[in-house]
Amino acid sequence: MEFIDYYKILEIPKTASDEEIKKAYRKLARKYHPDLNPHNKEADKKFKEINEANEVLSNPDNRKKYDTYGKDWKHAEAYEEAKKQQGHTRRNAGQQYHSGEYGGDFSEFFESMFGGAGRQGGQTRFRGQDIHAELHLKLTEVFTTHKQTFSINGKNIRITVPAGVENGQVIKLTGHGAPGVNGGPHGDLYITFSIENNTRFKREGSNLYAQVELDLYTALLGGEILVDTFDGQVKLKVAPETRSGTNVKLKGKGFPVYKKEGHSGDLIITYEIRLPTHLSAEEKELFSKLKKMRDHGSASFNKH
């Protein structure tokens, strides 16, 4: 297995902090994303390499193993376990290897430690490493259940993304991690969803929030307006004398509830009154008359 320099791929030093790793990954992922580089095989290859590097370096445990064991980092646990079991030494055909003195690479050490590919009986089986990946989606994409294909270590994995998945949510795919040692079981794949809100709606769980402007006349006299929801427009009645800041709940017009088909949250609309501008002379005169009428009415009421 050829050594891959993940630090070089992400264009960062080995001393890079977690935040620097995250920043470098996002920058390069945007640059080489397949959506921005259609039919570009070189960019697609680079994008896969960047994701692989991030999967290792963004995980503190995996990064430590990678820094210690290089290309054999996935077998770090097997190596540590073998050292414990063998007491740091092993006799093989009259020759003794000491872990602190062994000059070959770790893959050769595993070969000697576990007896090589030709020996089956008596070998210790070790579970493969877990893999952590981040899947970037837009909010509009997780409004409906759909299939999604992404690449992990050069292998394409197709999953079903349930509607309503949350930003930061983690799902586990059993057996889709790194292969085990000596026929041991595969590790698991953990996918963290990073969801970008590309809409004007604010999401809190399965509820959505939006602000809707009302012109002064509709707010005062009432009427009907068309309101945008996540999946289309609905007609809404406005009561006369509606105040700015009034909330209206549209039941079932929010976001789908995760893994509860047919269930959705609510859409809560907050009205904002939009005052008219650039009034004509005639309009100003009418508003002045209206003001005088209101003032006269108030004065008459106070007298009584």
N, C-alpha and C positions, 0 to 999 in steps of 0.2 A: 504493500500500500504506500503510495507516494505521499510525502508530507505536504500539507497545504497550509500556507501561512495566512491564517484568518485575519491577523492584524494588518497585513499588507493589503488584503482584499478590501477591508473597510477603511484603509488609508489612515490608520491611527497608530500611535506608538503602543508598546506593550504596557506602558504605565497609564494608559487611558482609564478614566473613571467610568462608572456605569452610565452617567449622564452623557459623557462624550461618545460612548459606544452607541447609545440610543440616537443621539443627534446625527452621528455619521451614517448610521443605518438608514434613517429616514431620508436623509439627503440623497444617498445613492439609490435607495429604492424608488424614490420619485424620478430620479434621472433615468433609470434603466427599466422602469415599469413597462410591461408589454403593451399596455394601453397607449403609451406615449411613443412606443417604438414598434409599430405593427410590422410583421414580416421581417424583423431584424433578428436573425439567429444569434448574432454576436451579443446583442443587448439582452436577449433571452437567457443566454448562457451566463452572462454577467449577473443578471438578476437572481438566478438560482444560486450562484456562488455567494452573493451578498446575503441571501436568506440563510444559507447554510452557516456562514460565518457568524451571523447574528444569533442563530439558535444556540451556538456554542458559547460565544463570548458574553451574551446577555444573561446567561445563567451562571451565578457565582460558583456553584459546585463544578459544573462542566468546564468553566474557564480554568479553575485551579487544576483540574485533571489534565486539561490540554497543555497548560504551562509546564506541568511536571512530566507528562509522558508523551507529549508530541502526538505523532500520528496514531499512537496506540492508546490515546486517552479513553476511548470507549471501553477498554479492558482494565481500567485502573482498579476497579473494585476486585476483579479477579486476581490481579497482581498482588494487591494488599492482602487478600484472603489467603492466597497461596503462600505468601511470606509468613503469615501467622501459622498456617498449618505445617509448614516445613521447617519452622524454627529458623528461617532465614538461610537455611542451607539445604542442599540436596545432593545425595551421592548418585552418580550415574556412571555405571561401568567403571567404578573405582575412582572417578574424578569428582572433586567437590567444588561446587559453585557457591560463592558467598554473594548475597545480594548487593553488598556495598562494593564488591570488587569486580562484578561482572562487567565486561567491557563491551558486549554487543548491545544491539538495540532491544527494546522491550519485547518486540514481537518474537525475536529469537529466544529470549528468556522464557516466554510462554511456551514456545515449542519444546524447549528442554524440560520445563516444569511439568507440562501436561503430557509429555510423551509423544508429541507429533501427531500428524493426521492418521498415521497408520495404526496407532494404538487406540482401541476403543474402550476396552474394559478398564475399570478402576479410575477413569478420568472424572474430575470434578466438574459438574455442569454449573454454569453461572448465568443468571438472568441478564439480558441485555439492558443497556442504559435507556432511561426515559428520555424522550426528546420533547423540547418545548418550542412551540412555533407561534407566531403572531399572524392572524389573518385580518387584513384591512378591508373593510366594507363600508359602503355608504348607508345612511339610514333608510333611504328609499329601497335598498336591496334587501333589507331584513324585514320589510313590511309583509312579504309573502315568503312562504317556504320554497326553497329552490336548491338546486344542485350547485356545488362549487368544486372546482378542481384546482389544486395547488401542488407545488413541488417541494418535497422534503428529501434532501440528500440525493437529488437526481431522480427520485421516484415520484411519479404522479399519483396523488391520492384524491379520490372523488368522495365527497361527503354531502350529506343533506343538511342544509342550514335551516333550522326551524324558524318560522316567523316569530318575531318578538324577542329574539336573542338580545341581550343587553351588552352595552359597552363594558369591557373588562371581564366579561363572563368567560369561564374556562370550561371546556368539555374534554373528556378523556376518551381516546380511541384505544382500546385494549389490544395489545399485540402489534401495534403499528410503530413501535420504537425501534431502537437498534437491535440487531440480532444478538442472541446469547453466545456464550463461549462454550465450546465442546457440546453443541447441541442443546444448550440451555434455552429457555423460552425467550421470546422477544420482549423488549421493554414496551412501555406504553407511550403514546403520543398525546401530549397535552396542547390544546389549541386555545390561545387567548384571543378573543375578538376585540379588535380595535375599530370602533364604529364612528365614522365622521357624520355629523349632522349637516347634511347638505340642503336643509329645508328651512323655512322661516318658523317652523313649529318648535316649541320647547318640549322636550320629552322628560317625563318623570315616571319611570316604571311603564305602565300601560296607558297612562294618561298623557294627553297632549294639551298644550296651551298655546293660544294665539291671540294677538291683539287685532281688532277690527276697527277701522275708522268709520264714524257715522257723521254725515253732514248735519249741520245745525237744524235744518228744517225737518229731516226725518226723525232726529232725536226729539224735537219738540212736538211734532204732529203725529209721529208713528208712521208705519208703512212696512214695506217688504224689501229685503235686500238679498243678494246672492252672497253666500259665504263659502270660502274655500275650505274644504276638508282635505285629509291626506289622499283620498282617492276620488276627488271630484268636488262639485259644487252642490250646495243645498240651499233651498229658499227658506229664509227665516223671517218671522214677523217681529217687528220692533214696536214695543208698546209706546204710546205717547208719553212725553216728558221723561224720556230715558236719560239718566244721568251718566256723566263720564265716569268710568271705573266700574260700571255695572257688569257683573259676570253672568254669563248664560252657559248652561251645561247642555251639550249635545250628547246624549247617552249612546254609547256603542260606536261613536265616531272617532274614538282614540286609536291606540296602537294595539295590535293583536297581543293577547296574553300568551306567554311562552308555553308551548306544548299543550295548549288548551284550544283546540280547533273550534272555531265558531264563536269564541269569546274575545271581546275587545274592551279596552278601557273607554274613557269618555274624552271628549274634546271640550275644553273650557275656554270660552271666548270672553275677552274683556273689551268692552266698548271704549273707544276714545273719540270724543267729540271734536270734529274738525271745524274750526271757525272759518267763515268765508273771508276771503281777502280781495284786494283790488276792487272795492265797492264803487259802483257808479254813484253819481250825485243823486240820482233818483232813489237808489237803494239806501243811501245814507239818510235821506229825508224820511223814507219809510221807517227805518229803524229809530230815528229821532221821534217820530210820531208814536211809535210803539212804546218807547221809553216814557214819553209824557203820559200816555194812557196808563202805564203801570204805576208811575209816580202818583197820578191823580187818584187811581184806585186805592193805593196804599194810604194816601192822605185821608180819603173819605172813610176808609175802614178805621183809621185811628181816631177820627172824630166821634164815631159811634162807640 
